[in-house]
Amino acid sequence: MADNRSLTKRIVTSVLMLTLVGLVTFFFPNWVFTLLASYLVGIGLFEFFSMIENKNIFVYKYIAIAIGMLVPIIIYLQHGYEGYAGLEPFYIVLACLFIFVLQFTRKDGSQALVSIAVTLLGLLYIAWFFSFFIKLKFLPNGARLVSFVILVTKMGDVGAFFIGKAIGRHNLIPRISPHKTIEGTIGGLISSVLTSLASKSYLPGLSWPHLLFLGILLGILAQVGDLAESLLKRDCAMKDSGKNLSGFGGVLDLIDSLIFTAPIFYFYVVVVMR
C-alpha cells in the first residue's frame, strides 16, 4: 500500500513538472526558461552541498549556490545579446579564482583542498552541465531540441523503473545502487531508443541513423547520470538528495539523468550535425 502511494506521488509530481517545463519551454520567453533553470540549479546545489556537509566537509554553501545560479544567466546573456561574447569562460575563471580567495579568509586552513575540490565539482557537475539547456534553447528549433532530450532521457528513467520492478532479478552495481538491476537498465535503454525513434515526425531534420544513435547514446548517459548521483549519495550516507519533490526525494534526484545528456546532446547537434 505504501508503495502504491509512493508511485502515485511520483506520477503526479512527474506530470506537474513536465507540464511546467513544457509551458515554459514552448510558450514563455527565453529569460523565463533561464530563470527556471537557475532555480533548479540553486536547489540542486543546495542539496549537493548539504550532502557534502553531512560528511563534515566545510563549504561556503550559500556563496557557491549564488555563483552557480548565475551560470545559466551568464550563458543567457552571452547567447541572447550582442557584446557578451566570451562572458561564460571569463565568468568560470573568475568563479574559480574567487573560490580560492575565499579560503584565504578562514582561520582554520584544514580541509582547504577538499573544500575547494567539492565546491568546484558542484559548480561543474550541476551548474555548468545543467546550463547547457540554455545553449540548446538558443539553437534553431531549440524548444523541440530541449523537449527531445528531456523526453528521451526521462522515458529511459521510466522504462528502467517499471521494468526493473517487474522483472529485475540481477543487481547492476549493488555497492552503488542496491535497487538497480541489469534488466531495468536494459529496459531503460530500450525505452530511450524507442522514444528517440518515435520522434521522427517531431524532428524531421534528424535522420533515422541519428535518432537510433541518439537513443542509445542518451539512454546510456541517463543511466550513467543516475548512477553518478547514487555514488555521491552512497558516499554521503544519504538515501535521497533532499525532500523537495514528493515521490522523488530531491531536485537532484529528478535532474541527475539530465546532467550528462544535455551537454553531450548539445555538442552532438553543433559538431556532428552542423
CORDANOR-V525275 format. One record per residue. N is the residue number from 0. RES is the residue in three letters. PHI is phi in whole degrees, 0 to 359 (none if undefined). BURIAL is # if it has 9 or more other C-alpha atoms within 8 Angstrom, else .. Layout:
[[N/RES/PHI/BURIAL] [N/RES/PHI/BURIAL]]
This chain:
[[0/MET/none/.] [1/ALA/296/.] [2/ASP/296/.] [3/ASN/294/.] [4/ARG/295/.] [5/SER/295/#] [6/LEU/295/#] [7/THR/298/#] [8/LYS/299/#] [9/ARG/297/#] [10/ILE/293/#] [11/VAL/299/.] [12/THR/297/#] [13/SER/298/.] [14/VAL/297/.] [15/LEU/296/.] [16/MET/293/.] [17/LEU/295/.] [18/THR/296/.] [19/LEU/300/.] [20/VAL/296/.] [21/GLY/297/#] [22/LEU/297/#] [23/VAL/293/#] [24/THR/291/#] [25/PHE/260/.] [26/PHE/240/.] [27/PHE/241/#] [28/PRO/295/.] [29/ASN/299/#] [30/TRP/291/.] [31/VAL/290/#] [32/PHE/302/#] [33/THR/294/#] [34/LEU/295/#] [35/LEU/296/.] [36/ALA/298/#] [37/SER/297/#] [38/TYR/297/#] [39/LEU/296/#] [40/VAL/299/#] [41/GLY/299/#] [42/ILE/293/#] [43/GLY/298/#] [44/LEU/292/#] [45/PHE/301/#] [46/GLU/294/#] [47/PHE/298/#] [48/PHE/290/#] [49/SER/293/#] [50/MET/297/#] [51/ILE/297/#] [52/GLU/296/#] [53/ASN/296/.] [54/LYS/263/.] [55/ASN/61/.] [56/ILE/256/#] [57/PHE/282/.] [58/VAL/221/#] [59/TYR/279/.] [60/LYS/301/#] [61/TYR/286/.] [62/ILE/293/.] [63/ALA/295/#] [64/ILE/297/#] [65/ALA/298/#] [66/ILE/299/#] [67/GLY/294/#] [68/MET/292/#] [69/LEU/281/#] [70/VAL/301/#] [71/PRO/300/#] [72/ILE/291/#] [73/ILE/298/#] [74/ILE/294/#] [75/TYR/300/#] [76/LEU/297/#] [77/GLN/295/#] [78/HIS/268/#] [79/GLY/264/.] [80/TYR/223/.] [81/GLU/287/.] [82/GLY/92/.] [83/TYR/246/#] [84/ALA/300/.] [85/GLY/81/.] [86/LEU/293/#] [87/GLU/298/#] [88/PRO/297/.] [89/PHE/297/.] [90/TYR/294/#] [91/ILE/297/.] [92/VAL/297/.] [93/LEU/298/.] [94/ALA/297/#] [95/CYS/298/#] [96/LEU/300/.] [97/PHE/296/.] [98/ILE/295/#] [99/PHE/293/#] [100/VAL/297/.] [101/LEU/304/.] [102/GLN/293/#] [103/PHE/293/.] [104/THR/276/.] [105/ARG/280/.] [106/LYS/286/.] [107/ASP/258/.] [108/GLY/270/.] [109/SER/291/.] [110/GLN/62/.] [111/ALA/299/.] [112/LEU/298/.] [113/VAL/294/.] [114/SER/298/#] [115/ILE/296/#] [116/ALA/297/.] [117/VAL/288/#] [118/THR/294/#] [119/LEU/295/#] [120/LEU/299/.] [121/GLY/299/#] [122/LEU/293/#] [123/LEU/288/#] [124/TYR/293/#] [125/ILE/258/#] [126/ALA/293/#] [127/TRP/284/#] [128/PHE/299/#] [129/PHE/293/#] [130/SER/288/#] [131/PHE/294/#] [132/PHE/297/#] [133/ILE/294/#] [134/LYS/299/#] [135/LEU/297/#] [136/LYS/297/#] [137/PHE/274/#] [138/LEU/285/.] [139/PRO/304/.] [140/ASN/61/.] [141/GLY/300/#] [142/ALA/298/#] [143/ARG/288/#] [144/LEU/295/#] [145/VAL/298/#] [146/SER/294/#] [147/PHE/298/#] [148/VAL/294/#] [149/ILE/293/#] [150/LEU/295/#] [151/VAL/297/#] [152/THR/293/#] [153/LYS/286/#] [154/MET/293/#] [155/GLY/296/#] [156/ASP/299/#] [157/VAL/297/#] [158/GLY/299/#] [159/ALA/296/#] [160/PHE/294/#] [161/PHE/285/#] [162/ILE/290/#] [163/GLY/297/#] [164/LYS/291/.] [165/ALA/281/.] [166/ILE/229/.] [167/GLY/295/#] [168/ARG/232/.] [169/HIS/248/.] [170/ASN/295/#] [171/LEU/278/#] [172/ILE/223/#] [173/PRO/299/#] [174/ARG/290/.] [175/ILE/260/#] [176/SER/218/#] [177/PRO/293/#] [178/HIS/262/.] [179/LYS/276/#] [180/THR/241/#] [181/ILE/296/#] [182/GLU/297/#] [183/GLY/296/#] [184/THR/297/#] [185/ILE/295/#] [186/GLY/297/#] [187/GLY/296/#] [188/LEU/295/#] [189/ILE/298/#] [190/SER/298/#] [191/SER/295/#] [192/VAL/296/#] [193/LEU/296/#] [194/THR/295/#] [195/SER/296/#] [196/LEU/295/#] [197/ALA/289/.] [198/SER/270/#] [199/LYS/302/#] [200/SER/288/.] [201/TYR/283/.] [202/LEU/231/.] [203/PRO/297/.] [204/GLY/289/.] [205/LEU/267/.] [206/SER/285/.] [207/TRP/301/.] [208/PRO/299/.] [209/HIS/297/.] [210/LEU/296/#] [211/LEU/297/#] [212/PHE/296/.] [213/LEU/295/#] [214/GLY/299/#] [215/ILE/292/#] [216/LEU/298/.] [217/LEU/292/#] [218/GLY/297/#] [219/ILE/292/#] [220/LEU/297/#] [221/ALA/298/#] [222/GLN/294/#] [223/VAL/297/#] [224/GLY/298/#] [225/ASP/294/#] [226/LEU/292/#] [227/ALA/298/#] [228/GLU/291/#] [229/SER/298/#] [230/LEU/299/#] [231/LEU/294/.] [232/LYS/297/#] [233/ARG/296/#] [234/ASP/294/.] [235/CYS/268/#] [236/ALA/58/.] [237/MET/230/#] [238/LYS/280/.] [239/ASP/237/#] [240/SER/287/#] [241/GLY/186/#] [242/LYS/229/#] [243/ASN/276/.] [244/LEU/236/#] [245/SER/299/#] [246/GLY/92/#] [247/PHE/249/#] [248/GLY/113/#] [249/GLY/247/#] [250/VAL/297/#] [251/LEU/297/#] [252/ASP/294/#] [253/LEU/277/#] [254/ILE/262/.] [255/ASP/303/#] [256/SER/287/#] [257/LEU/272/#] [258/ILE/295/#] [259/PHE/265/#] [260/THR/290/#] [261/ALA/298/#] [262/PRO/294/#] [263/ILE/294/.] [264/PHE/296/#] [265/TYR/301/#] [266/PHE/294/#] [267/TYR/298/#] [268/VAL/292/#] [269/VAL/277/.] [270/VAL/256/.] [271/VAL/285/.] [272/MET/261/.] [273/ARG/293/.]]
